[in-house]
Amino acid sequence: MLNQRWKKYEKKETKKLQQTIPNVDLEKHKNDKLSGNLEDTIAFIKKYLGENDDFYIHHFRVFGKFQAAIIFLSSLVDKRTINLEVLKPLMYIPQHLEGKTIEQDQVNEILLNDILYNSQGILEDHLADLIDVLLFGRTVVLIEGINEAITIETLQVDKRSIEQPPTDQVIRGPRDGFIESLQTNLALIRFRLHSPDFRVKITTTGKESKVKVGICYIKGIAHPDLVKEVNDRISAIEIDAVLDVGYLEQLIEDHHFSPFPQIANTERPDKVVAQMLEGRVCILIDGSPFALIVPAVFTQFYQSTEDYSERFLMGTLVRIIRLVALLFALVFTSLYVSIISFNPELIPTDFAVAVAGGRAGVPFPTVIEVLIMEISMEVLREATIRLPQQVGGALSIVGVLVIGQAAVSAGFVSPITVVVIALTTIGSFATPAYNAAIALRMLRFPLVILAGIFGLYGVMVGLILIINHMLSLKSFGVPYMAPIVPGNFEGMKDTLIRAPLWWMPKRPSFFHSDNKTRLSKDSLSKIKEPPSNTLDPMKVGNERWDDTDGISSTNNSDPSDDRHI
């Protein structure tokens, strides 16, 4: 009996709560249509948006005859557009319609086809949808006796200018980066990709934010099942708000508890275009300057767009340097702890004596000393990022020079430990992908602890566990360690080294693209042809001021030719 009373009370309270939640209450009216009564429609809209100070309703007469109202949110619209392109043409009859009888049922058609200057006007007949279009910055025009509203695109939000992305800078390459406007970001992609096969599917997500999400891909290159999977995962999300692509990344990735990122992100439109040309899918949202790229493999996190702008020899050298820095960031401190604590015989005698002399007077074991320095460096790094730019640079200099030197002078840490920590920190900065660098920083701590307990055996066990974990990961079905595991010769041309572009005529096979060729056979054969050496001095006559220089004429030049050099 008590249980039944509790259920009745709970049901009553739930119903009462739902009536006070606008989204839940609005959902009940999703199939309701406009009745044609102007005051009823205005009352419905006021119920949900009328308490806002930026909510405006302006009553007027269309052609001085039909009662109407224009509704908008002033913080989202361009008032000049409303005044000149909406209100002004609606209030005066154009010359070609003067003297003609306009029936009420013809008004909407005449307004859209003959009167309004705005090309993005559409008709809407559902009450609940009027709330959504107002929240997206459109202006609603209601006319008495007509059961359809005209909605016009008048959105205007101030945005920052396009500039070089601060998180992915290059020496040689484009300087433009994404901003917070979805339309601007799509324009930056289309500026580089003039292809009719480029597709953009825009949907919304977030019950409260209702943010626009753009799914971008190239038809015929991206696998259709991959596009469908991305769309399904985003459509399944039911959350209050998606304020950044990082929200989506956490909700659609495959392995939520892995430290390694399974979805790449970038602020560079050229990188997005390059990844889509390999068969990947890009995800953009309105309000974020970052784009997500799926699927992702581990090798792309230490690659940079600059690798492909430079000649392949320089690109390969820089990539190898990044890999060395990556290994430094992950294992250097743990190797130092294990060798100093357990296997000092592995280092040369003179160096061992110098290390022992530097550690004289240090009160902590090596593992504790390293952990203290690592934690201090992470705190200093985080403080440098969070402080204002004018102060952050000074703090980093003070922290590295003054505090480090003072710690060594006080005998708190040894000089060699400071050097090791500095090299490790610099190595983590050399990784182009910030989220991958964070994963390496996180894994460095358990490796140091294993090295302090078990020595080199602990380091090897830790590395084996990390590699096994990476081998088990997948990103939208693609193995995380591809093309190394499973092995693929074509893909390996762009892993440790950056092979010449003409060595990579095929797209990566692990994306299963229907269009596997990116460099045609004709182009490949012409590239492999020997150079013509058009201006070889042994083949071209050297002539100046009508006097030959002793070079005999060749089949490439005629001595009687009147052209001069």
URPEQUI-V743841 format. One record per residue. SS is DSSP state (H for helix, E for strand, - for the rest). OMEGA is omega in whole degrees, 0 to 359 (none if undefined). D_FIRST is the distance of its C-alpha to the first C-alpha in Angstrom with 2 decimals. Layout:
[[SS,OMEGA,D_FIRST] [SS,OMEGA,D_FIRST]]
//
This chain:
[[-,180,0.00] [H,180,3.79] [H,179,5.36] [H,178,5.22] [H,179,6.41] [H,180,8.72] [H,178,10.02] [H,179,10.85] [H,180,12.51] [H,179,14.30] [H,180,15.53] [H,181,16.76] [H,178,18.55] [H,179,20.05] [H,180,21.42] [H,180,22.82] [H,180,24.41] [H,179,25.97] [H,181,27.56] [H,179,29.28] [-,186,30.67] [H,183,33.94] [H,180,34.18] [H,180,30.75] [H,179,31.51] [H,180,35.02] [H,180,33.83] [-,183,32.41] [-,186,35.99] [-,179,37.81] [-,180,38.87] [-,182,39.77] [E,179,43.52] [-,181,45.92] [-,185,46.45] [-,178,49.93] [-,186,48.98] [H,184,50.28] [H,179,48.23] [H,180,44.90] [H,178,45.65] [H,179,46.73] [H,179,43.58] [H,181,41.46] [H,179,43.49] [H,181,43.44] [H,185,39.65] [H,184,39.70] [H,188,43.12] [-,182,44.28] [-,181,43.35] [-,180,45.91] [-,178,49.35] [-,178,51.09] [E,184,49.66] [E,172,52.51] [E,179,52.93] [E,180,56.45] [E,178,57.15] [E,178,60.45] [E,176,62.11] [E,182,63.03] [-,182,66.77] [-,187,66.53] [-,187,64.84] [E,178,61.20] [E,182,58.45] [E,177,56.90] [E,176,55.13] [E,188,55.37] [E,178,52.43] [E,173,52.52] [E,190,51.49] [-,182,54.69] [-,184,54.03] [-,191,54.09] [E,173,56.88] [-,185,60.66] [H,178,61.43] [H,177,65.02] [H,180,63.91] [H,183,61.69] [H,188,64.52] [H,186,67.32] [H,181,65.71] [H,186,62.89] [H,185,63.48] [H,179,67.26] [H,181,67.66] [H,187,64.83] [H,182,66.38] [-,179,69.86] [-,178,70.99] [-,186,73.14] [H,184,76.71] [H,178,76.33] [H,180,73.66] [-,180,75.48] [-,179,76.24] [-,179,73.82] [-,179,70.81] [-,177,67.48] [-,184,64.57] [H,182,61.06] [H,179,59.83] [H,189,62.70] [H,183,61.94] [H,180,59.73] [H,180,62.21] [H,181,65.16] [H,183,63.47] [H,188,62.68] [H,187,65.96] [H,191,68.52] [H,189,67.38] [-,179,65.18] [-,183,67.08] [-,184,64.03] [-,185,63.79] [-,176,60.07] [E,180,58.71] [E,178,56.04] [E,179,53.97] [E,183,50.18] [-,178,48.03] [E,183,44.42] [H,183,42.90] [H,181,40.90] [H,177,44.04] [H,178,45.95] [H,181,43.83] [H,183,44.67] [H,175,48.38] [H,180,48.63] [H,177,47.09] [-,173,49.68] [-,176,52.54] [E,178,53.37] [E,183,54.36] [E,176,52.83] [E,179,55.02] [E,180,53.33] [E,181,55.45] [-,176,54.53] [-,180,54.09] [-,186,53.90] [-,173,50.66] [-,178,51.76] [E,174,52.20] [E,176,55.02] [E,187,54.08] [E,180,57.01] [E,179,57.32] [-,184,58.32] [E,173,56.77] [-,178,58.82] [-,179,57.70] [-,182,60.25] [-,180,60.78] [-,182,63.09] [-,179,66.22] [-,182,66.67] [-,181,68.06] [-,181,68.49] [-,184,65.17] [-,184,65.12] [-,184,63.13] [-,184,65.37] [-,179,68.95] [-,175,72.00] [-,181,75.75] [-,181,76.62] [-,180,74.29] [-,183,72.61] [-,182,71.55] [-,180,68.75] [-,180,65.07] [-,171,61.75] [-,186,60.29] [-,181,56.86] [-,180,57.53] [H,182,56.46] [H,178,59.15] [H,180,61.86] [H,177,60.84] [H,178,60.97] [H,178,64.40] [H,177,65.61] [H,180,64.64] [H,178,66.27] [H,180,69.36] [H,186,69.91] [-,181,68.58] [-,184,70.39] [-,176,68.91] [-,180,67.44] [-,178,65.21] [E,183,63.32] [E,175,59.78] [E,176,57.18] [E,184,53.61] [E,176,51.68] [E,178,47.89] [E,177,45.38] [E,184,42.70] [-,183,40.33] [-,181,37.58] [-,184,39.00] [-,182,42.62] [-,183,43.29] [E,178,46.44] [E,178,49.04] [E,179,49.67] [E,177,52.96] [E,187,53.36] [E,178,57.13] [E,178,59.07] [E,180,62.27] [E,182,61.92] [-,176,63.91] [-,175,63.81] [E,180,60.10] [-,182,58.36] [H,180,56.03] [H,177,53.25] [H,179,53.42] [H,180,53.11] [H,180,50.11] [H,178,48.42] [H,180,48.98] [H,180,47.63] [H,182,44.52] [H,179,43.70] [H,180,44.15] [H,183,42.17] [-,184,39.17] [-,173,38.96] [-,183,36.12] [-,183,36.67] [-,184,36.97] [-,171,40.73] [-,186,43.71] [-,180,46.36] [-,179,48.84] [H,176,49.72] [H,175,48.57] [H,180,44.95] [H,181,45.72] [H,181,47.65] [H,185,44.72] [H,184,42.36] [H,180,44.74] [-,185,46.67] [-,186,46.39] [-,189,46.15] [-,185,44.18] [-,178,45.05] [-,176,48.77] [-,183,51.14] [-,178,53.47] [-,178,53.05] [-,177,52.60] [-,180,53.18] [E,175,56.38] [E,181,56.72] [E,172,59.81] [-,187,61.16] [-,177,64.22] [H,179,64.54] [H,177,67.45] [H,177,65.34] [H,180,62.59] [H,180,65.23] [H,180,66.72] [H,178,63.38] [H,178,62.53] [-,174,65.98] [-,179,65.01] [-,180,61.93] [-,178,59.18] [E,180,56.64] [E,180,56.45] [E,177,53.38] [E,173,53.91] [E,178,51.50] [-,179,52.28] [-,180,52.58] [-,178,53.70] [-,181,57.30] [-,175,56.38] [E,174,56.17] [E,179,54.35] [E,180,56.33] [E,350,54.77] [-,181,55.30] [-,174,56.90] [-,188,58.93] [H,186,60.07] [H,184,63.73] [H,181,63.18] [H,174,61.90] [H,175,65.38] [-,180,67.17] [-,178,68.31] [-,179,69.62] [H,178,72.87] [H,184,73.45] [H,176,74.23] [H,177,76.20] [-,175,78.69] [-,194,80.98] [H,179,79.47] [H,178,81.49] [H,178,80.21] [H,179,76.67] [H,180,76.74] [H,181,78.13] [H,180,75.48] [H,178,72.70] [H,177,74.01] [H,179,74.16] [H,179,70.47] [H,176,69.61] [H,178,71.57] [H,178,69.77] [H,178,66.42] [H,176,67.40] [H,184,68.58] [H,186,65.28] [H,194,63.32] [H,188,65.41] [H,181,68.29] [H,180,66.64] [H,176,65.15] [H,178,68.58] [H,181,70.19] [H,183,67.84] [H,182,68.25] [H,181,72.05] [H,186,72.65] [H,189,70.31] [-,187,71.00] [-,179,73.93] [H,180,76.52] [H,180,79.26] [H,180,78.27] [-,181,79.73] [-,186,83.49] [H,182,85.00] [H,179,86.25] [H,179,82.91] [H,178,81.12] [H,179,83.44] [H,179,82.75] [H,180,78.99] [H,178,79.29] [H,179,81.42] [H,181,78.92] [H,180,76.08] [-,179,78.05] [-,178,76.26] [-,188,72.86] [-,187,70.31] [-,170,67.55] [-,185,67.37] [H,184,67.90] [H,178,64.27] [H,179,63.06] [H,180,65.91] [H,180,65.06] [H,178,61.33] [H,180,62.16] [H,179,64.56] [H,180,62.18] [H,178,59.35] [H,180,61.85] [H,178,63.14] [H,177,59.65] [H,179,58.93] [H,180,62.31] [H,181,61.74] [H,179,58.36] [H,179,59.84] [H,180,62.77] [H,188,60.52] [H,182,58.33] [-,175,61.19] [-,186,63.20] [H,182,65.97] [H,183,68.73] [H,186,67.38] [H,180,66.02] [H,179,69.48] [H,180,70.82] [H,181,67.90] [H,179,68.42] [H,179,72.13] [H,183,71.50] [H,184,68.84] [H,186,70.97] [H,188,74.36] [H,184,73.93] [H,180,70.86] [H,179,71.92] [H,179,75.46] [H,179,74.31] [H,179,71.96] [H,181,74.87] [H,180,77.29] [-,181,74.93] [-,181,74.56] [-,176,70.84] [-,179,71.19] [-,180,74.10] [H,182,75.99] [H,178,75.34] [H,178,71.57] [H,179,71.87] [H,181,73.87] [H,180,71.34] [H,180,68.38] [H,179,70.41] [H,179,71.27] [H,180,67.66] [H,178,66.47] [H,178,69.20] [H,178,68.30] [H,178,64.72] [H,183,66.08] [-,178,68.18] [-,185,65.20] [-,183,64.92] [-,184,61.15] [H,181,59.36] [H,176,56.07] [H,177,58.04] [H,177,59.88] [H,178,56.61] [H,179,55.61] [H,178,58.95] [H,181,58.56] [H,183,55.14] [H,180,56.42] [H,183,59.46] [H,176,57.53] [H,177,56.18] [H,178,59.65] [H,180,61.29] [H,177,58.95] [H,178,59.66] [H,179,63.36] [H,182,63.26] [H,188,61.67] [H,180,63.30] [-,182,66.24] [H,176,67.42] [H,179,65.18] [H,178,62.15] [H,181,63.47] [H,178,64.04] [H,178,60.62] [H,179,59.01] [H,178,61.10] [H,179,60.27] [H,179,56.54] [H,181,56.98] [H,178,59.08] [H,178,56.68] [H,179,53.81] [H,179,55.92] [H,180,56.81] [H,184,53.15] [-,173,52.36] [E,176,52.40] [E,183,52.34] [-,177,51.14] [-,181,52.45] [E,178,55.82] [E,187,56.68] [-,182,56.89] [-,176,60.28] [-,4,61.88] [-,180,64.80] [-,175,65.60] [-,357,62.91] [-,186,63.09] [-,176,66.79] [-,187,68.32] [H,181,71.96] [H,181,71.80] [H,182,68.87] [H,177,70.55] [-,182,73.34] [-,179,71.04] [-,179,69.40] [-,178,71.74] [-,171,74.53] [-,184,74.70] [-,175,76.97] [-,184,79.19] [H,181,77.54] [H,172,79.80] [H,184,78.54] [-,182,75.01] [-,183,75.44] [E,174,72.06] [-,178,68.54] [-,186,66.29] [H,185,65.36] [H,173,61.86] [H,175,60.71] [-,179,61.76] [-,176,63.28] [-,178,64.78] [-,188,67.74] [-,186,69.04] [E,175,72.38] [-,175,72.80] [-,186,76.58] [-,180,78.70] [H,179,81.39] [H,178,84.10] [H,181,83.21] [H,180,83.05] [H,179,86.50] [H,178,88.02] [H,183,86.61] [H,178,88.20] [-,178,91.60] [-,181,94.24] [-,182,94.78] [-,180,97.58] [-,186,99.03] [-,185,100.30] [-,176,102.05] [-,183,103.52] [-,177,106.89] [-,182,108.57] [-,183,107.67] [-,178,107.89] [-,181,111.27] [-,187,111.45] [E,180,113.23] [E,178,113.81] [-,177,116.09] [-,180,117.84] [E,176,118.93] [E,184,117.63] [-,179,116.83] [-,180,118.40] [-,182,115.35] [-,178,116.34] [-,182,114.70] [-,179,111.92] [-,180,110.23] [-,182,107.60] [-,181,110.10] [-,182,113.35] [-,180,116.10] [-,181,117.27] [-,183,113.88] [-,181,114.13] [-,182,110.76] [-,176,111.07] [-,none,108.85]]
//
